[in-house]
Amino acid sequence: MAKVLIETYGCTLNQADSEIMESVLSRDGHDVVMGRYDDSVTYDYVIVNTCTVKNPTEQKILDRLTGMNKLGSRLIVTGCMASANSDKISSRVHNPSIVTTANVHRIADAVNDIATGKRAVYDSYARTDKAFYLNPTDSVIAKIPVSEGCLSSCSFCETKFARGPLNSFSENLILKAIETAVRNGAREIELTSQDMGAYGLDRKTNIAELVSAALDIEGSFKIRIGMLNPEHLPRYIDRLIDVYRSANVYKFIHLPVQSGSNKVLQDMNRGYSAEEFRLMTKELRRRVDDISIATDMIVGFPTETEDDFAESMRLISETGLSRINISKFGARPHAKASRMKQLRNEVIKDRSTRMYRLARQVETEALTKVLGKRRRVLLTEIKGASMLARDDSYREIAVSGSDLKLGESMDVDIYDNTSVCLLARPAEIAMLNR
Ligand code: SF4
């Protein structure tokens, strides 16, 4: 039995991959720790599950890896950087073992190879139904990956090169994993993937059908549907709206629009127009009561003019969004947009500052709509002295009070807000009667 540390970076899908590696290694009898490497503690193997979505994150990870050089092949680098940019890893670390995203379920084989003195390299691509390896543990929030890869080829994206073509996991194994998670005490099921919108399109099904099937599972839980490329939504929007009406699905949708300008959306190869995005959000708002809509915006895409930027600002202020995640454009090695003429950093920085200011204003307006209201919430995480809870619209609510229990539902009175979340006190504690 070996002592193994897993250090994880990146999105919920990457975190779910780390949980797959943890369960595969534990099943093989290894002692697995999830955390950050500290060289004062001795590990037999250190796994760093990397992310390659943005330059700053990648640099930070490469600096960390450089500090782990003395581990040699006992350092196993996995994740999107191992899949898309392993040359960068080899330029910083001597002789690391490499396990790409498509091979995380073979992590125990990699450890066995290294134990016999071999350097482990698992980088072949094979469609694997990773849902087979899911073994949700007893936590209130269960992250359930449903697919990896996607059907799009956005010109700014590096993840596409890490995760490859769409690979949707089988519905019955996903449902089995959700059942196990609920049996083990999960109250919030976070369905995750690279593009939830493409789920099942390679298996003649889709995300609305999957969630609808999950609603037949016995137990008391709430489903959060992950990020969904707007390009696919029109295929099943009516069915998805039906599903959103269930009390067991958070009224929350994350639809990354990326720009408000049609010209830029075309240059990004996104597959929808700003008008179509506006129509989708209007339809969702009209038919799903109190739905929270989150989006992502890229600022400073190479072909973005000041007029294009103004269209993005207009879209933000006119579509009543509740969360706007802003990224400054950064050229990525394999992405087509890296070969376009880049904007000057000062221009990107200036636009990002202006958009940041508007986005915080719009978010605060959305938050303050429920000030003074009573809300039923689910307590999902401990955050400092208070508990983090979510209401039906997945709003983030910090609840202060004694006797608060993770996983319980209760009514709270919302008395104030910060720029990112609401503040509340218990009204009463009651179990969610299904
Ligand atoms: S949908 Fe676009 S941005 Fe998302 S992973 Fe695929 S190519 Fe990248």
Boltz pocket constraint, residues with backbone or C-beta under 6 A from the ligand:
constraints:
  - pocket:
      binder: B
      contacts: [[A, 149], [A, 150], [A, 151], [A, 152], [A, 153], [A, 154], [A, 157], [A, 158], [A, 159], [A, 160], [A, 194], [A, 195], [A, 229]]
      max_distance: 6.0
